[in-house]
Amino acid sequence: MTYVPAFPKPRRLTNEDYKRWVRRQPCVACGATSQAHHTVTKGAGGSDYRTVAVCWKHHTELHGKGAAWFEEEYMVDLKDEIIRSLEAYIAGGR
């Protein structure tokens, strides 16, 4: 008998236009020119839609010190920032 999983393996959602749009947004911590930080790694199936805009300095801190430290240090809720970015993009912020 062949094993058939109850749910298919989720596909990683990608969208280069959205990532370019995120990179044009100011850093969530300081307002500087930003990069798109994936809050769930691409290797773990993280989507391009789960990114936040952070400058190179804060991107390095996020990877080095972790999301919990970053959120407390800069009083930023990364999940709220993801939602805010998606809403702005959908509303025509392109």
Summary of the structure (lengths in Angstrom):
residues: 94
radius of gyration: 15.3
end to end distance: 49.9
largest distance: 57.0
contacts: 222
relative contact order: 0.17
helix: 45%
strand: 9%
